[in-house]
Amino acid sequence: MFTGIVETTGKLKHIDRDRDNITFTVLSDISNELKVDQSVAHNGVCLTVTEVGTGWHRTTAIAETLKRSNLGDLKKDDLINLERCLRLSDRLDGHLVQGHVDTTATCVRKIEQGGSWVFEFSCSPEHDGLLVQKGSIAINGVSLTLIDPGKGRFKVAIIPYTFEHTNFKQIEEGTRVNIEFDLIGKYILKNMPKLNSAQ
């Protein structure tokens, strides 16, 4: 479990493809502190650390993960948002994030507003029920608040700190991002037909 508060960014040093899997070698300032078998969110995707070296770590994404996320789009030297898993004693500064990406969305507009930014994304209209004004969403593992949700579209506002300390600074029109919808919202939406039929 994660909070969507990105600890740092890592840089992709190597991308190795083996059949349907991709292994990523990531340079970061937290790599030395990681352990093999540890879960770390990479752009919001929970992946297992398989190897650790001086200033780098390695992890593998399998076909199912690649199908649901933007990890297959990544290129050498791209920045990845990194967050280690939540400890039970930690403050929950963001919202509960599982690291299980639901889908991807595409940036359709990026607007600079005097030091902050508004990003607009498009996604499949089948997810409209999970897009709630002022609700929570994780984009590339960043806990954010939804604004102006519409049919197959939504916006988020990014403060300067988040812009500088995550890979939002690399997102442009046409960039695909990972989306994890609010965990509680997903359970409510799934059980609404049962709740309605019980009345």
C-alpha positions as CSV (number, residue, x, y, z in Angstrom):
1,M,0.0,0.0,0.0
2,F,1.2,3.5,-0.9
3,T,0.1,7.1,-0.3
4,G,0.7,8.8,-3.7
5,I,3.4,11.1,-2.1
6,V,6.3,10.6,-4.4
7,E,9.7,10.3,-2.6
8,T,12.0,10.9,-5.5
9,T,12.4,10.3,-9.2
10,G,14.6,7.7,-10.8
11,K,16.3,7.7,-14.2
12,L,16.1,4.7,-16.5
13,K,19.6,3.5,-17.1
14,H,18.7,0.3,-19.0
15,I,15.6,-1.3,-20.6
16,D,16.0,-5.0,-21.3
17,R,13.2,-6.9,-23.1
18,D,12.9,-10.7,-22.7
19,R,9.9,-12.1,-24.6
20,D,6.9,-10.4,-23.0
21,N,8.7,-9.0,-20.0
22,I,10.7,-5.8,-19.6
23,T,13.4,-5.4,-16.9
24,F,14.2,-1.8,-15.9
25,T,17.5,-0.7,-14.3
26,V,16.8,2.5,-12.4
27,L,19.3,5.1,-11.0
28,S,17.9,6.8,-7.9
29,D,19.0,8.3,-4.5
30,I,16.9,5.7,-2.7
31,S,18.2,2.6,-4.5
32,N,20.9,2.0,-2.0
33,E,18.3,1.7,0.7
34,L,16.2,-0.8,-1.1
35,K,16.2,-4.6,-0.6
36,V,15.5,-7.5,-2.9
37,D,11.8,-8.5,-2.7
38,Q,10.8,-5.0,-1.6
39,S,7.7,-3.4,-3.2
40,V,8.3,0.0,-4.8
41,A,5.8,2.0,-6.8
42,H,7.3,3.0,-10.2
43,N,5.1,5.6,-11.9
44,G,2.4,4.3,-9.5
45,V,2.9,0.6,-10.5
46,C,3.8,-1.7,-7.6
47,L,6.9,-3.7,-8.7
48,T,9.2,-6.0,-6.8
49,V,12.9,-5.1,-6.5
50,T,14.9,-8.0,-8.0
51,E,18.5,-6.6,-7.7
52,V,20.2,-3.7,-5.9
53,G,23.6,-2.1,-6.7
54,T,25.4,1.1,-5.8
55,G,23.0,3.8,-6.7
56,W,20.7,1.6,-8.8
57,H,18.0,-1.1,-8.6
58,R,16.4,-3.5,-11.0
59,T,12.8,-4.6,-11.4
60,T,10.7,-6.5,-14.0
61,A,7.3,-5.7,-15.4
62,I,5.4,-8.7,-16.9
63,A,2.9,-8.7,-19.8
64,E,-0.2,-8.0,-17.6
65,T,1.4,-5.0,-16.0
66,L,2.6,-3.6,-19.4
67,K,-0.9,-4.0,-20.9
68,R,-2.5,-1.9,-18.1
69,S,0.2,0.8,-17.7
70,N,2.5,3.2,-19.6
71,L,5.7,1.3,-18.6
72,G,6.1,-0.1,-22.1
73,D,6.3,3.5,-23.4
74,L,9.3,4.4,-21.3
75,K,12.7,5.1,-22.9
76,K,16.2,5.3,-21.6
77,D,16.9,8.4,-19.5
78,D,13.1,8.9,-18.8
79,L,12.3,9.9,-15.2
80,I,10.1,7.6,-13.1
81,N,8.2,8.6,-9.9
82,L,9.3,6.3,-7.0
83,E,7.6,5.7,-3.7
84,R,8.4,3.0,-1.1
85,C,5.5,1.2,0.5
86,L,3.6,2.7,3.4
87,R,4.6,1.8,7.0
88,L,1.7,1.4,9.5
89,S,3.2,4.2,11.6
90,D,3.4,6.7,8.7
91,R,1.1,9.7,8.3
92,L,-1.3,9.3,5.3
93,D,-0.5,12.5,3.6
94,G,-2.0,11.5,0.2
95,H,-4.7,8.8,-0.1
96,L,-4.7,5.0,0.0
97,V,-3.0,3.8,-3.3
98,Q,-2.5,0.1,-4.0
99,G,0.0,0.4,-6.8
100,H,-2.5,-1.6,-9.0
101,V,-2.9,0.6,-12.1
102,D,-6.5,0.5,-13.5
103,T,-5.8,2.1,-16.9
104,T,-4.0,4.8,-18.7
105,A,-5.1,8.3,-19.8
106,T,-3.6,10.7,-22.3
107,C,-2.7,14.3,-21.7
108,V,-4.7,16.5,-24.1
109,R,-3.8,19.9,-22.6
110,K,-1.1,21.5,-20.4
111,I,-1.8,25.0,-19.3
112,E,0.7,27.1,-17.3
113,Q,-1.1,29.5,-14.9
114,G,1.4,31.9,-13.3
115,G,3.5,29.3,-11.6
116,S,1.1,26.4,-11.4
117,W,-0.2,24.1,-14.1
118,V,-3.5,22.5,-15.1
119,F,-3.3,19.2,-17.0
120,E,-6.3,17.8,-18.8
121,F,-6.5,14.1,-19.6
122,S,-8.7,11.9,-21.7
123,C,-9.7,8.4,-20.8
124,S,-12.3,5.9,-21.7
125,P,-15.9,7.1,-20.8
126,E,-16.4,3.7,-19.1
127,H,-14.5,5.2,-16.1
128,D,-16.7,8.3,-15.8
129,G,-18.4,6.9,-12.6
130,L,-15.0,7.0,-10.9
131,L,-14.3,10.7,-11.8
132,V,-15.7,12.8,-9.0
133,Q,-15.2,16.5,-8.5
134,K,-12.6,17.0,-5.7
135,G,-12.2,13.2,-5.5
136,S,-8.8,11.5,-5.3
137,I,-6.9,10.0,-8.2
138,A,-3.3,8.7,-8.6
139,I,-1.5,9.8,-11.8
140,N,1.9,8.1,-12.4
141,G,1.7,7.4,-8.7
142,V,1.0,11.0,-7.6
143,S,-1.9,11.5,-5.3
144,L,-4.0,14.4,-6.8
145,T,-7.4,16.0,-6.6
146,L,-9.8,15.8,-9.6
147,I,-11.3,19.0,-11.0
148,D,-13.8,19.5,-13.7
149,P,-14.5,15.9,-14.6
150,G,-16.5,15.4,-17.8
151,K,-17.3,12.7,-20.3
152,G,-14.1,10.8,-20.7
153,R,-12.1,13.8,-19.5
154,F,-10.8,15.3,-16.3
155,K,-8.3,17.9,-15.0
156,V,-5.8,18.2,-12.2
157,A,-3.9,21.2,-10.9
158,I,-0.2,20.9,-10.1
159,I,1.6,23.0,-7.6
160,P,5.3,24.1,-8.3
161,Y,6.7,21.6,-5.8
162,T,5.0,18.6,-7.4
163,F,5.9,19.8,-10.9
164,E,9.6,20.0,-10.0
165,H,9.8,16.9,-7.8
166,T,7.9,14.4,-10.1
167,N,7.9,13.5,-13.7
168,F,5.0,15.8,-14.4
169,K,7.6,18.2,-15.8
170,Q,8.0,15.7,-18.7
171,I,4.3,15.3,-19.4
172,E,3.2,17.0,-22.7
173,E,0.2,16.7,-24.9
174,G,0.0,13.1,-26.2
175,T,1.9,11.6,-23.2
176,R,0.2,8.5,-21.7
177,V,0.1,8.3,-17.9
178,N,-0.9,5.6,-15.4
179,I,-4.2,6.0,-13.6
180,E,-5.3,4.4,-10.4
181,F,-8.8,5.4,-9.3
182,D,-9.8,5.9,-5.7
183,L,-10.0,2.5,-3.9
184,I,-13.1,3.3,-1.9
185,G,-14.9,4.7,-5.0
186,K,-14.2,1.4,-6.9
187,Y,-15.8,-0.7,-4.2
188,I,-18.8,1.6,-4.0
189,L,-19.3,1.6,-7.7
190,K,-19.0,-2.2,-8.0
191,N,-21.6,-2.7,-5.2
192,M,-24.1,-0.1,-6.3
193,P,-26.3,-2.5,-8.2
194,K,-26.5,-4.8,-5.1
195,L,-27.3,-1.9,-2.8
196,N,-30.0,-0.6,-5.2
197,S,-31.6,-4.1,-5.5
198,A,-31.6,-4.5,-1.7
199,Q,-33.8,-1.4,-1.2
